[in-house]
């Protein structure tokens, strides 16, 4: 009997994915964890490994198709065409004991990231009791099974359901579009899955968050000298030194001083969730659209390490090789459009974060210093934040701290 493989829960409230590529053919005999499909979600383009060994009996999806979590992707048969035990309708788990018992036949419900973690830690997922929704094995379950003498890891909170938001502003009925063909030739281009998701998330953010923006400028003359002076020494260490790495470090330190901007608002509970970790997103423009990879624990890392990780992370995103772990868990976002020009921008907050820093191109300007007119390199900054969690004065103080750190780069270099 054929064993169906369903689109697994990819975490982070994701409910669907677009099939980018099918990496196997009907009749192929493959091993567990072999690359099976390439899918694109609103977070990333990722490979889904096979949850079992066997022969690919039937492929139920095609490239370009959007499928929901739980949809059948591929049906498997035993490699030798023997009848296979039917997969259970839901993951079956058993309590751990000595010796440990294994699960019933069938694929273990776990996300690709969790399966990779299990491989890295040498954990057999069939021996792990899943505590996630529907018995799904979570990262916490895998880590908790490494040392059986420790208490079982607590159940992970289920991810909140994704909010379906139309492309138009929620609650507003838009009039029908005119028939544009009456005035000339037109071309209709379908939106990609990523573009549709970006549109929905931006609509959600603009609809539910009262945005307010504070404008400021930082004198980065000394910082620019440091960057230029250390470009070659940094390259010898395999690092590309950029302004963005200094922006990340300055923002992380400023967030520690003003934690209200490193938070998420829970309106239903009437609570502000302050995050005691500093995982910063950096917007990266790609051919497929704007993607925001996340740099983790920026506050703890020396600036050179931040620069090194930033370069590798941005390259993975542009190559379409970023994992889901690369693109989730952010607490604050920076979007740097300086390379493209412009004098400023009003970015939309990356929901459910509460603030975003926009950066434009630095330009030499005539400014007054100690009564003298002199040329200085000035960097335009815009801090957009959720007016429900902070007032204008709060935003001004937080932005001023970022400016102060950029204007005193020695404080950012102390950990070098």
Secondary structure by P-SEA (a helix, b strand, c coil): cbbbbcccccccccccccccccccccccccccccccbbbbcccccccccccccccccccccccccccccccccbbbccccccccccccccbbbbcccccccccccccccccaaaaaaaaaacccccccccccccccccaaaaaaaccccccccccccccccccccccccccccccccccccccbbbbbbbbcaaaaaaaaaaaaaaaccbbbbbbbcccaaaaaaaaaaaaaaaaaacccccaaaaaaaaaaaaaaacccccccccccccbbbbbcbbbbbbbbbccccbbbbbbcccccccaaaaaaaaaaaaaaaaaccccccccccccbbbbbccccccccccccccccccbbbbbcbbbbbbcccccbbbbbbbbbbbbbbccccccaaaaaaaaaaaaaaaaccccccccc
